[in-house]
Amino acid sequence: MGVSITKPAKIYVDNKSVFLNAANPASTLNKKALALSYHFVREHVSGKVIDIQHIRSEDNYADCLTKPLNSTMLRSLLYEFMT
């Protein structure tokens, strides 16, 4: 796109298998569509364009919008939004 990159963009994932497959070029991928996507991501990880990092569910603010959470975790994440 012609944009110069000074440091890799951080992408946070809470799924350990996604984190491991994106970082490990030796892992096998069985579905063609998934393999194409992962190879694209792997290429950008090795080129230092993106940096895949694992984030715990307790620290992932998007979880309250995408997962059913128990009331304690939901209140904790919503409290972070409110303050």
N, CA, C and O atoms as CSV, one atom per row, in Angstrom:
chain,resi,resn,atom,element,x,y,z
A,1,MET,N,N,0.807,-1.190,0.000
A,1,MET,CA,C,0.000,0.000,0.000
A,1,MET,C,C,0.851,1.255,0.000
A,1,MET,O,O,0.323,2.358,-0.138
A,2,GLY,N,N,2.137,1.108,0.150
A,2,GLY,CA,C,3.025,2.238,0.103
A,2,GLY,C,C,3.225,2.949,1.430
A,2,GLY,O,O,3.814,4.030,1.464
A,3,VAL,N,N,2.751,2.372,2.518
A,3,VAL,CA,C,2.912,2.974,3.834
A,3,VAL,C,C,4.171,2.403,4.468
A,3,VAL,O,O,4.334,1.185,4.539
A,4,SER,N,N,5.059,3.272,4.926
A,4,SER,CA,C,6.275,2.771,5.556
A,4,SER,C,C,5.967,2.318,6.978
A,4,SER,O,O,5.212,2.967,7.701
A,5,ILE,N,N,6.558,1.205,7.360
A,5,ILE,CA,C,6.343,0.609,8.677
A,5,ILE,C,C,7.576,0.845,9.531
A,5,ILE,O,O,8.683,0.476,9.139
A,6,THR,N,N,7.396,1.457,10.697
A,6,THR,CA,C,8.536,1.688,11.581
A,6,THR,C,C,8.669,0.591,12.632
A,6,THR,O,O,9.773,0.278,13.078
A,7,LYS,N,N,7.526,0.002,13.030
A,7,LYS,CA,C,7.550,-1.114,13.963
A,7,LYS,C,C,6.344,-1.998,13.675
A,7,LYS,O,O,5.355,-1.528,13.112
A,8,PRO,N,N,6.412,-3.269,14.050
A,8,PRO,CA,C,5.304,-4.180,13.747
A,8,PRO,C,C,4.015,-3.794,14.474
A,8,PRO,O,O,4.048,-3.342,15.618
A,9,ALA,N,N,2.895,-3.976,13.803
A,9,ALA,CA,C,1.588,-3.768,14.428
A,9,ALA,C,C,1.301,-4.956,15.329
A,9,ALA,O,O,1.499,-6.100,14.920
A,10,LYS,N,N,0.838,-4.706,16.546
A,10,LYS,CA,C,0.549,-5.777,17.486
A,10,LYS,C,C,-0.870,-6.274,17.275
A,10,LYS,O,O,-1.812,-5.485,17.190
A,11,ILE,N,N,-1.013,-7.587,17.192
A,11,ILE,CA,C,-2.317,-8.230,17.095
A,11,ILE,C,C,-2.427,-9.161,18.286
A,11,ILE,O,O,-1.612,-10.069,18.451
A,12,TYR,N,N,-3.436,-8.937,19.118
A,12,TYR,CA,C,-3.621,-9.739,20.318
A,12,TYR,C,C,-4.665,-10.810,20.052
A,12,TYR,O,O,-5.743,-10.519,19.535
A,13,VAL,N,N,-4.345,-12.052,20.407
A,13,VAL,CA,C,-5.273,-13.170,20.260
A,13,VAL,C,C,-5.364,-13.905,21.584
A,13,VAL,O,O,-4.378,-14.006,22.314
A,14,ASP,N,N,-6.558,-14.422,21.896
A,14,ASP,CA,C,-6.701,-15.177,23.136
A,14,ASP,C,C,-6.814,-16.672,22.886
A,14,ASP,O,O,-6.986,-17.441,23.832
A,15,ASN,N,N,-6.722,-17.090,21.658
A,15,ASN,CA,C,-6.777,-18.494,21.294
A,15,ASN,C,C,-5.349,-18.998,21.118
A,15,ASN,O,O,-4.639,-18.555,20.216
A,16,LYS,N,N,-4.926,-19.925,21.980
A,16,LYS,CA,C,-3.533,-20.385,21.945
A,16,LYS,C,C,-3.188,-21.106,20.646
A,16,LYS,O,O,-2.059,-20.992,20.169
A,17,SER,N,N,-4.131,-21.845,20.059
A,17,SER,CA,C,-3.824,-22.549,18.817
A,17,SER,C,C,-3.588,-21.566,17.673
A,17,SER,O,O,-2.726,-21.801,16.826
A,18,VAL,N,N,-4.337,-20.477,17.639
A,18,VAL,CA,C,-4.108,-19.445,16.618
A,18,VAL,C,C,-2.737,-18.825,16.820
A,18,VAL,O,O,-1.992,-18.630,15.860
A,19,PHE,N,N,-2.404,-18.517,18.058
A,19,PHE,CA,C,-1.106,-17.935,18.383
A,19,PHE,C,C,0.033,-18.863,17.957
A,19,PHE,O,O,0.999,-18.416,17.338
A,20,LEU,N,N,-0.076,-20.148,18.284
A,20,LEU,CA,C,0.989,-21.099,17.953
A,20,LEU,C,C,1.085,-21.361,16.453
A,20,LEU,O,O,2.189,-21.450,15.915
A,21,ASN,N,N,-0.047,-21.486,15.771
A,21,ASN,CA,C,-0.021,-21.738,14.328
A,21,ASN,C,C,0.499,-20.546,13.541
A,21,ASN,O,O,1.165,-20.722,12.521
A,22,ALA,N,N,0.206,-19.344,13.998
A,22,ALA,CA,C,0.687,-18.155,13.293
A,22,ALA,C,C,2.181,-17.984,13.469
A,22,ALA,O,O,2.856,-17.473,12.575
A,23,ALA,N,N,2.702,-18.399,14.599
A,23,ALA,CA,C,4.121,-18.216,14.880
A,23,ALA,C,C,4.990,-19.380,14.406
A,23,ALA,O,O,6.201,-19.216,14.257
A,24,ASN,N,N,4.401,-20.546,14.166
A,24,ASN,CA,C,5.169,-21.739,13.824
A,24,ASN,C,C,4.968,-22.122,12.359
A,24,ASN,O,O,3.910,-22.644,12.009
A,25,PRO,N,N,5.942,-21.881,11.508
A,25,PRO,CA,C,5.774,-22.218,10.086
A,25,PRO,C,C,5.748,-23.716,9.818
A,25,PRO,O,O,5.363,-24.127,8.724
A,26,ALA,N,N,6.146,-24.548,10.783
A,26,ALA,CA,C,6.174,-25.996,10.575
A,26,ALA,C,C,4.841,-26.666,10.888
A,26,ALA,O,O,4.666,-27.842,10.568
A,27,SER,N,N,3.887,-25.950,11.508
A,27,SER,CA,C,2.623,-26.588,11.850
A,27,SER,C,C,1.823,-26.881,10.587
A,27,SER,O,O,1.850,-26.119,9.620
A,28,THR,N,N,1.110,-28.004,10.620
A,28,THR,CA,C,0.346,-28.422,9.445
A,28,THR,C,C,-1.070,-27.860,9.523
A,28,THR,O,O,-1.673,-27.809,10.594
A,29,LEU,N,N,-1.578,-27.448,8.395
A,29,LEU,CA,C,-2.930,-26.920,8.294
A,29,LEU,C,C,-3.680,-27.751,7.265
A,29,LEU,O,O,-3.210,-27.916,6.140
A,30,ASN,N,N,-4.843,-28.277,7.642
A,30,ASN,CA,C,-5.543,-29.228,6.786
A,30,ASN,C,C,-6.487,-28.586,5.779
A,30,ASN,O,O,-6.657,-29.130,4.687
A,31,LYS,N,N,-7.088,-27.494,6.085
A,31,LYS,CA,C,-8.034,-26.863,5.175
A,31,LYS,C,C,-7.333,-25.818,4.315
A,31,LYS,O,O,-6.525,-25.033,4.812
A,32,LYS,N,N,-7.646,-25.816,3.030
A,32,LYS,CA,C,-6.955,-24.926,2.103
A,32,LYS,C,C,-7.170,-23.448,2.432
A,32,LYS,O,O,-6.222,-22.664,2.386
A,33,ALA,N,N,-8.400,-23.059,2.763
A,33,ALA,CA,C,-8.676,-21.654,3.066
A,33,ALA,C,C,-7.916,-21.210,4.313
A,33,ALA,O,O,-7.373,-20.106,4.356
A,34,LEU,N,N,-7.880,-22.064,5.313
A,34,LEU,CA,C,-7.119,-21.732,6.518
A,34,LEU,C,C,-5.634,-21.658,6.219
A,34,LEU,O,O,-4.944,-20.763,6.707
A,35,ALA,N,N,-5.140,-22.584,5.426
A,35,ALA,CA,C,-3.718,-22.600,5.092
A,35,ALA,C,C,-3.315,-21.317,4.375
A,35,ALA,O,O,-2.261,-20.753,4.669
A,36,LEU,N,N,-4.128,-20.855,3.449
A,36,LEU,CA,C,-3.817,-19.615,2.733
A,36,LEU,C,C,-3.778,-18.420,3.689
A,36,LEU,O,O,-2.885,-17.578,3.599
A,37,SER,N,N,-4.743,-18.352,4.598
A,37,SER,CA,C,-4.774,-17.250,5.562
A,37,SER,C,C,-3.571,-17.290,6.483
A,37,SER,O,O,-2.935,-16.264,6.724
A,38,TYR,N,N,-3.255,-18.476,7.003
A,38,TYR,CA,C,-2.124,-18.587,7.912
A,38,TYR,C,C,-0.807,-18.282,7.221
A,38,TYR,O,O,0.073,-17.655,7.811
A,39,HIS,N,N,-0.660,-18.724,5.963
A,39,HIS,CA,C,0.585,-18.419,5.241
A,39,HIS,C,C,0.727,-16.915,5.037
A,39,HIS,O,O,1.834,-16.383,5.111
A,40,PHE,N,N,-0.370,-16.236,4.784
A,40,PHE,CA,C,-0.351,-14.777,4.647
A,40,PHE,C,C,0.110,-14.137,5.961
A,40,PHE,O,O,0.961,-13.247,5.964
A,41,VAL,N,N,-0.461,-14.602,7.074
A,41,VAL,CA,C,-0.092,-14.065,8.391
A,41,VAL,C,C,1.355,-14.402,8.708
A,41,VAL,O,O,2.108,-13.541,9.162
A,42,ARG,N,N,1.751,-15.651,8.472
A,42,ARG,CA,C,3.130,-16.064,8.747
A,42,ARG,C,C,4.134,-15.239,7.957
A,42,ARG,O,O,5.189,-14.870,8.474
A,43,GLU,N,N,3.807,-14.955,6.719
A,43,GLU,CA,C,4.689,-14.143,5.887
A,43,GLU,C,C,4.880,-12.759,6.499
A,43,GLU,O,O,5.989,-12.226,6.510
A,44,HIS,N,N,3.802,-12.184,7.005
A,44,HIS,CA,C,3.888,-10.850,7.601
A,44,HIS,C,C,4.553,-10.875,8.978
A,44,HIS,O,O,5.191,-9.901,9.376
A,45,VAL,N,N,4.405,-11.980,9.702
A,45,VAL,CA,C,5.113,-12.113,10.983
A,45,VAL,C,C,6.613,-12.202,10.726
A,45,VAL,O,O,7.399,-11.538,11.402
A,46,SER,N,N,7.014,-13.017,9.753
A,46,SER,CA,C,8.451,-13.156,9.461
A,46,SER,C,C,9.028,-11.883,8.858
A,46,SER,O,O,10.223,-11.625,9.005
A,47,GLY,N,N,8.208,-11.080,8.183
A,47,GLY,CA,C,8.662,-9.819,7.619
A,47,GLY,C,C,8.591,-8.662,8.610
A,47,GLY,O,O,8.863,-7.517,8.251
A,48,LYS,N,N,8.226,-8.961,9.860
A,48,LYS,CA,C,8.151,-7.958,10.935
A,48,LYS,C,C,7.129,-6.851,10.645
A,48,LYS,O,O,7.297,-5.710,11.075
A,49,VAL,N,N,6.070,-7.206,9.912
A,49,VAL,CA,C,4.993,-6.254,9.648
A,49,VAL,C,C,3.962,-6.314,10.779
A,49,VAL,O,O,3.415,-5.291,11.189
A,50,ILE,N,N,3.706,-7.536,11.278
A,50,ILE,CA,C,2.796,-7.706,12.409
A,50,ILE,C,C,3.484,-8.533,13.486
A,50,ILE,O,O,4.437,-9.263,13.213
A,51,ASP,N,N,2.992,-8.408,14.702
A,51,ASP,CA,C,3.503,-9.156,15.846
A,51,ASP,C,C,2.307,-9.761,16.559
A,51,ASP,O,O,1.497,-9.037,17.136
A,52,ILE,N,N,2.188,-11.095,16.526
A,52,ILE,CA,C,1.079,-11.789,17.168
A,52,ILE,C,C,1.447,-12.004,18.631
A,52,ILE,O,O,2.510,-12.545,18.935
A,53,GLN,N,N,0.563,-11.576,19.541
A,53,GLN,CA,C,0.809,-11.742,20.963
A,53,GLN,C,C,-0.416,-12.353,21.630
A,53,GLN,O,O,-1.553,-12.050,21.270
A,54,HIS,N,N,-0.165,-13.216,22.607
A,54,HIS,CA,C,-1.262,-13.848,23.338
A,54,HIS,C,C,-1.742,-12.915,24.438
A,54,HIS,O,O,-0.944,-12.267,25.115
A,55,ILE,N,N,-3.059,-12.858,24.607
A,55,ILE,CA,C,-3.656,-12.072,25.689
A,55,ILE,C,C,-4.598,-12.990,26.468
A,55,ILE,O,O,-5.375,-13.742,25.879
A,56,ARG,N,N,-4.522,-12.919,27.770
A,56,ARG,CA,C,-5.396,-13.751,28.605
A,56,ARG,C,C,-6.827,-13.245,28.515
A,56,ARG,O,O,-7.061,-12.059,28.287
A,57,SER,N,N,-7.776,-14.146,28.696
A,57,SER,CA,C,-9.188,-13.758,28.638
A,57,SER,C,C,-9.526,-12.720,29.695
A,57,SER,O,O,-10.398,-11.876,29.483
A,58,GLU,N,N,-8.841,-12.777,30.835
A,58,GLU,CA,C,-9.115,-11.811,31.906
A,58,GLU,C,C,-8.742,-10.392,31.489
A,58,GLU,O,O,-9.273,-9.428,32.041
A,59,ASP,N,N,-7.846,-10.253,30.535
A,59,ASP,CA,C,-7.383,-8.939,30.097
A,59,ASP,C,C,-7.953,-8.513,28.746
A,59,ASP,O,O,-7.654,-7.417,28.270
A,60,ASN,N,N,-8.756,-9.349,28.131
A,60,ASN,CA,C,-9.270,-9.084,26.796
A,60,ASN,C,C,-10.632,-8.390,26.884
A,60,ASN,O,O,-11.636,-9.022,27.212
A,61,TYR,N,N,-10.657,-7.116,26.595
A,61,TYR,CA,C,-11.886,-6.332,26.718
A,61,TYR,C,C,-12.963,-6.758,25.723
A,61,TYR,O,O,-14.149,-6.545,25.972
A,62,ALA,N,N,-12.573,-7.349,24.617
A,62,ALA,CA,C,-13.560,-7.763,23.616
A,62,ALA,C,C,-14.352,-8.978,24.064
A,62,ALA,O,O,-15.406,-9.263,23.495
A,63,ASP,N,N,-13.872,-9.708,25.075
A,63,ASP,CA,C,-14.575,-10.909,25.512
A,63,ASP,C,C,-15.988,-10.637,25.995
A,63,ASP,O,O,-16.869,-11.474,25.800
A,64,CYS,N,N,-16.229,-9.498,26.614
A,64,CYS,CA,C,-17.590,-9.225,27.102
A,64,CYS,C,C,-18.555,-9.005,25.940
A,64,CYS,O,O,-19.770,-9.059,26.129
A,65,LEU,N,N,-18.035,-8.760,24.754
A,65,LEU,CA,C,-18.881,-8.569,23.572
A,65,LEU,C,C,-19.009,-9.833,22.736
A,65,LEU,O,O,-19.908,-9.926,21.901
A,66,THR,N,N,-18.115,-10.825,22.946
A,66,THR,CA,C,-18.083,-11.983,22.075
A,66,THR,C,C,-18.290,-13.314,22.767
A,66,THR,O,O,-18.522,-14.317,22.092
A,67,LYS,N,N,-18.216,-13.364,24.098
A,67,LYS,CA,C,-18.332,-14.638,24.817
A,67,LYS,C,C,-19.292,-14.505,25.982
A,67,LYS,O,O,-19.434,-13.434,26.572
A,68,PRO,N,N,-19.957,-15.622,26.307
A,68,PRO,CA,C,-20.734,-15.604,27.550
A,68,PRO,C,C,-19.764,-15.694,28.727
A,68,PRO,O,O,-18.979,-16.639,28.808
A,69,LEU,N,N,-19.810,-14.735,29.623
A,69,LEU,CA,C,-18.906,-14.693,30.769
A,69,LEU,C,C,-19.699,-14.828,32.058
A,69,LEU,O,O,-20.885,-14.500,32.110
A,70,ASN,N,N,-19.030,-15.316,33.096
A,70,ASN,CA,C,-19.704,-15.340,34.393
A,70,ASN,C,C,-19.813,-13.899,34.895
A,70,ASN,O,O,-19.151,-12.999,34.378
A,71,SER,N,N,-20.642,-13.697,35.890
A,71,SER,CA,C,-20.943,-12.330,36.329
A,71,SER,C,C,-19.706,-11.610,36.866
A,71,SER,O,O,-19.585,-10.396,36.700
A,72,THR,N,N,-18.795,-12.326,37.500
A,72,THR,CA,C,-17.593,-11.689,38.045
A,72,THR,C,C,-16.699,-11.141,36.942
A,72,THR,O,O,-16.248,-9.998,37.010
A,73,MET,N,N,-16.444,-11.961,35.926
A,73,MET,CA,C,-15.596,-11.502,34.820
A,73,MET,C,C,-16.273,-10.379,34.040
A,73,MET,O,O,-15.623,-9.412,33.642
A,74,LEU,N,N,-17.583,-10.510,33.825
A,74,LEU,CA,C,-18.309,-9.474,33.084
A,74,LEU,C,C,-18.257,-8.140,33.826
A,74,LEU,O,O,-17.991,-7.103,33.217
A,75,ARG,N,N,-18.504,-8.157,35.115
A,75,ARG,CA,C,-18.441,-6.915,35.903
A,75,ARG,C,C,-17.046,-6.314,35.879
A,75,ARG,O,O,-16.886,-5.097,35.779
A,76,SER,N,N,-16.031,-7.176,35.972
A,76,SER,CA,C,-14.648,-6.698,35.969
A,76,SER,C,C,-14.319,-5.991,34.653
A,76,SER,O,O,-13.741,-4.904,34.666
A,77,LEU,N,N,-14.675,-6.589,33.530
A,77,LEU,CA,C,-14.384,-5.975,32.243
A,77,LEU,C,C,-15.223,-4.711,32.014
A,77,LEU,O,O,-14.721,-3.710,31.503
A,78,LEU,N,N,-16.498,-4.767,32.396
A,78,LEU,CA,C,-17.348,-3.584,32.236
A,78,LEU,C,C,-16.873,-2.434,33.116
A,78,LEU,O,O,-16.961,-1.272,32.721
A,79,TYR,N,N,-16.373,-2.755,34.304
A,79,TYR,CA,C,-15.827,-1.724,35.188
A,79,TYR,C,C,-14.666,-0.996,34.498
A,79,TYR,O,O,-14.532,0.222,34.609
A,80,GLU,N,N,-13.834,-1.755,33.787
A,80,GLU,CA,C,-12.717,-1.147,33.060
A,80,GLU,C,C,-13.229,-0.191,31.982
A,80,GLU,O,O,-12.612,0.848,31.742
A,81,PHE,N,N,-14.347,-0.524,31.329
A,81,PHE,CA,C,-14.934,0.353,30.325
A,81,PHE,C,C,-15.451,1.645,30.952
A,81,PHE,O,O,-15.314,2.725,30.378
A,82,MET,N,N,-16.043,1.521,32.129
A,82,MET,CA,C,-16.701,2.655,32.763
A,82,MET,C,C,-15.723,3.649,33.383
A,82,MET,O,O,-16.046,4.828,33.526
A,83,THR,N,N,-14.531,3.182,33.753
A,83,THR,CA,C,-13.589,4.078,34.423
A,83,THR,C,C,-12.569,4.649,33.475
A,83,THR,O,O,-11.706,5.422,33.890
